[in-house]
Amino acid sequence: MNYNIQPSTKIHTIDDAIKLSKKRLPKLVFDFIDGASGDDKLAEINSSALNQIRLEPKVFKNVENRTLKKTILDFDFDLPFGFAPMGMTNLSWPEADKMFAKESVYNNIPTCVSMASSTTLENMYEYSEGHSWMQIYIFQDEEFIMELLERAKNIGYKVLILTVDVPILSRRARDDRNGFSYPFKIGPKQFLDFALHPHWSLKTLLKGAPRPMNYVTSSSGKQIFRRKESRGATDWNTLQRIRDAWKGKLIIKGIMNSEDAIKIKDSGADAIQVSNHGGRQLDSATAAINALPNIRKKIGKEFPIIFDSGIRSGSDILRALAFGADFIMLGRPLMYAVGADGARGLRRIINLIKEELSTNLGLVGLTNINDVNHKIIAEKYFKDIKY
Ligand SMILES: Cc1cc2nc3c(=O)[nH]c(=O)nc-3n(C[C@H](O)[C@H](O)[C@H](O)COP(=O)(O)O)c2cc1C
């Protein structure tokens, strides 16, 4: 695929991308991306828990030729990670969704399209040349969900992610403080924030403020995205109805508990995604990485587990694979990258992560990403987590 993007020369670490995007984006937008729920600490706890897991270098191994190729749910990808679903990504920069889609084709990896995405399912499937997976939340309006499933099936989507950790939307203090809401309300405070970030504001003005396009284009015509709408009235029967309606692969996202995981496996889902929503839901939950080994142990070796929440580097991907994940999803780093320097920023961050992943795979003495297991972790850190 000819997607000729020169990687950003301004970004050398994820922290560079965070700093640059903080500068370039209105505060209200940066905080929407960066923020977590409640005490606003769990996003950071997710990453520092990963960082505390130390790997063990191995020597005298021929690690000249290495491969990062992974197969998950019968799809062959060139890398063991993809792009997590995120709503309203075009807030981070106009056409961010399109950049994610194109970058996913370039790397042959999946990109997940949020139900609340700012680009339609149809356009995302086209831009990503079929690399898109669709994500939905369970809302009370099941009619709309079923319409989306039918629509996704007709477009050609093969994978559905059902996110189940938002039965109630958690409060995010930074959003409240900044007056961030959807539909947007622009008062004097927001106006000033936009005026202080003219590059973003002018681009966004030219392209039009992002809208939840899957709702806007709904055939029932009556669907309006209300972020704070209650999603609580769902139960295990809802899962069964979704399983019956969706014949493609089904991933259940937002699992932090082994009993839930086993019940989901027994209900006929194809995979679970261990995640605490990047610390955006239950603020007092454990770091997602610490929930992973026990879930892997209880669910058995074969059942596919995808992992997200806190991944910031190639080493983090190795850590999560070593703790029992089969595949990883990146969240905020994509938004920081695009916020920092658009498609060039995204190319640079993905390059950094994959180069580090390949280098560090060799430094722990392996040549094939599929051979990663708990033995790459220094003993002190894995003695309690064997599975
Ligand atoms: C700005 C933003 C929007 C998100 N929107 C969604 C969404 O629409 N659907 C969903 O399942 N998860 C959503 N998530 C959660 C991500 O899919 C993922 O679980 C999380 O970002 C992983 O944590 P990390 O970003 O710290 O790596 C969102 C996350 C962020 C940061």
The ligand as an SDF file (V2000), in Angstrom:
LIG
                    3D

 31 33  0  0  0  0  0  0  0  0999 V2000
  -10.3620    9.3240   24.3250 C   0  0  0  0  0  0  0  0  0  0  0  0
  -10.7670    7.8980   24.5650 C   0  0  0  0  0  0  0  0  0  0  0  0
  -11.9730    7.4430   24.0410 C   0  0  0  0  0  0  0  0  0  0  0  0
  -12.3410    6.1080   24.2440 C   0  0  0  0  0  0  0  0  0  0  0  0
  -13.5060    5.6490   23.6710 N   0  0  0  0  0  0  0  0  0  0  0  0
  -13.8100    4.3300   23.7720 C   0  0  0  0  0  0  0  0  0  0  0  0
  -14.9390    3.8080   23.0740 C   0  0  0  0  0  0  0  0  0  0  0  0
  -15.6550    4.5300   22.3770 O   0  0  0  0  0  0  0  0  0  0  0  0
  -15.1790    2.4900   23.1940 N   0  0  0  0  0  0  0  0  0  0  0  0
  -14.4030    1.6400   23.9640 C   0  0  0  0  0  0  0  0  0  0  0  0
  -14.6730    0.4400   24.0340 O   0  0  0  0  0  0  0  0  0  0  0  0
  -13.3320    2.1290   24.6150 N   0  0  0  0  0  0  0  0  0  0  0  0
  -13.0090    3.4200   24.5190 C   0  0  0  0  0  0  0  0  0  0  0  0
  -11.8830    3.8960   25.1460 N   0  0  0  0  0  0  0  0  0  0  0  0
  -11.0140    2.9470   25.8850 C   0  0  0  0  0  0  0  0  0  0  0  0
   -9.9520    2.3330   24.9530 C   0  0  0  0  0  0  0  0  0  0  0  0
  -10.5350    1.4610   24.0140 O   0  0  0  0  0  0  0  0  0  0  0  0
   -8.9140    1.5320   25.7510 C   0  0  0  0  0  0  0  0  0  0  0  0
   -9.5700    0.5890   26.5660 O   0  0  0  0  0  0  0  0  0  0  0  0
   -8.0390    2.4480   26.6280 C   0  0  0  0  0  0  0  0  0  0  0  0
   -7.7530    3.6590   25.9510 O   0  0  0  0  0  0  0  0  0  0  0  0
   -6.7320    1.7290   26.9820 C   0  0  0  0  0  0  0  0  0  0  0  0
   -5.9990    2.4590   27.9170 O   0  0  0  0  0  0  0  0  0  0  0  0
   -4.7310    3.3880   27.5030 P   0  0  0  0  0  0  0  0  0  0  0  0
   -5.2730    4.4220   26.5940 O   0  0  0  0  0  0  0  0  0  0  0  0
   -4.2790    3.9920   28.7870 O   0  0  0  0  0  0  0  0  0  0  0  0
   -3.7400    2.4990   26.8730 O   0  0  0  0  0  0  0  0  0  0  0  0
  -11.5030    5.2300   24.9870 C   0  0  0  0  0  0  0  0  0  0  0  0
  -10.2960    5.7100   25.5080 C   0  0  0  0  0  0  0  0  0  0  0  0
   -9.9220    7.0270   25.2970 C   0  0  0  0  0  0  0  0  0  0  0  0
   -8.6080    7.5020   25.8360 C   0  0  0  0  0  0  0  0  0  0  0  0
  1  2  1  0
  2  3  1  0
  2 30  2  0
  3  4  2  0
  4  5  1  0
  4 28  1  0
  5  6  2  0
  6  7  1  0
  6 13  1  0
  7  8  2  0
  7  9  1  0
  9 10  1  0
 10 11  2  0
 10 12  1  0
 12 13  2  0
 13 14  1  0
 14 15  1  0
 14 28  1  0
 15 16  1  0
 16 17  1  0
 16 18  1  0
 18 19  1  0
 18 20  1  0
 20 21  1  0
 20 22  1  0
 22 23  1  0
 23 24  1  0
 24 25  2  0
 24 26  1  0
 24 27  1  0
 28 29  2  0
 29 30  1  0
 30 31  1  0
M  END
$$$$
